[in-house]
Amino acid sequence: MPPGVFVMLLLSSSFWFLYGRNRKASAVNFSLAMLVWLVSISPVSDALLRGLEAAHSMPGNPEADVIVLLGGGANDAAPDLSGIGAPSEDMLGRIITAVRLQKKLQVPVIVSGGTAFKVKKAEAPIVKRFLIDLGVPEEKIITEKESRDTIENARYVVKLCSAMGFYKPILVTSASHMRRALLSFRSAGMEVTPFPSGFKSLGKRRYEWEDFLPDAGELKKTSTAIKEYAGLLYYSVAYPREG
């Protein structure tokens, strides 16, 4: 199954080119095979994600006057138990964390999430429906559905907090996304308490032989990490020392 089959195909073509004395093509395909293999194995994906997730841990006794829940993707056309549209797998982890926090703190929840594409529906109303289904009172949910990315999440939420008198927000997002989210809120002029969710990197452990087999799930983890590192690099240029 992919990506393992691609590694095998690239390796096979590498040996075929080598047999045909085309060393340059052989070297290129062998290098590509090694690259696909590396980004698809657990030790590499864990190491990349750990560099993002280890920066913040869950506070033991959180205090806040509002919970800020950042959107993490949704399928706006998916059929669901209570309507149309369902959060992504990563977003479900954020939602569960926010629900548990809300039950503990009994404070409102600001759901921030619009859409980057006009043909899609905003994410915040979908998340609100799930929060209500999971027991959060509707009057405790505030939606922000104009933001298209993390920077806009922060800017719109800061405006809402200022208008509604919230001064001690706790921020819920994926552990791998937290560093970039915090930079966004600091750039927008607000300090928040981080409450990361959905940790995916494994702690220090001994890897077995099967952990070195290419796996689509590990490739997805690597892709998530690369996206976040690229975002952090962009922020360091676009918002120097605002974070």
C-alpha positions, 0 to 999 in steps of 0.5 A, a space after each residue: 500500500 502507498 507510500 510503501 509501493 512508491 518506495 519499491 517502484 522507485 528502488 526498482 527503477 533505480 536498479 533498472 537504470 543502474 543496470 542500463 548504466 544510466 547512473 544519474 537517473 539511478 541516483 535520482 530515483 534512489 534518492 527519491 525512494 530514500 526521501 519518501 521512505 524517511 518522511 513515512 516512518 515513525 522515528 522521523 515523523 515523531 521527531 519532527 512533531 516532537 519539536 513542535 509539541 514539546 514546547 507547551 504542556 497542558 496546565 494543571 489547574 487552568 483558569 480563564 474567563 473564556 475558552 477560545 477554540 480554533 478551527 482545524 478543518 471540516 467537511 461541510 457537506 458530510 451527512 451527520 447525526 444532527 445536520 450537514 457538515 462534520 469536523 475533521 479528525 484533528 478538529 474532533 480532538 480539539 472539540 473534545 478538549 474544549 467540551 471537557 474544559 467548559 464543563 470544568 470551568 463553566 465559561 463561554 466558548 468562542 469558536 473561531 473558524 471561517 473558510 478560505 474558499 467562497 464555495 465552502 461553508 464556514 466551520 464555526 457553525 458546524 463546530 457549534 452544533 457539535 458542542 451543543 450535541 456534547 452538552 455545552 449550553 448554546 448560550 455559552 457558545 460564541 461563533 466567529 466565522 469570518 477568519 480564513 487562517 490562524 492570523 485572522 483567527 487571532 485578530 477577530 477573536 481579540 476584537 470579540 474579547 475586547 468587545 465582550 470584556 474577556 481578558 483571560 482567555 485559554 486557547 485550545 488548538 492542536 499541540 503541533 499548531 500551538 506555537 504558530 497560534 500563540 505567535 498569531 495572538 501575540 501579534 494581535 496584541 493578546 496573551 492567552 493561556 495555551 491548552 494544547 490537544 491532540 498530541 501525536 508524537 510519541 515520547 522517548 521509546 524504543 522503536 521496533 522494526 515495523 516502525 521503519 516501514 513506510 506508513 500513510 499515517 506517518 506521512 500525514 504526521 510529517 506533512 503536518 509538521 512540515 506545514 507548521 515549520 513552514 508557517 513559523 518560518 513565514 511568520 518570522 519574516 512577516 511578523 518579526 518579533 511581534 511574537 
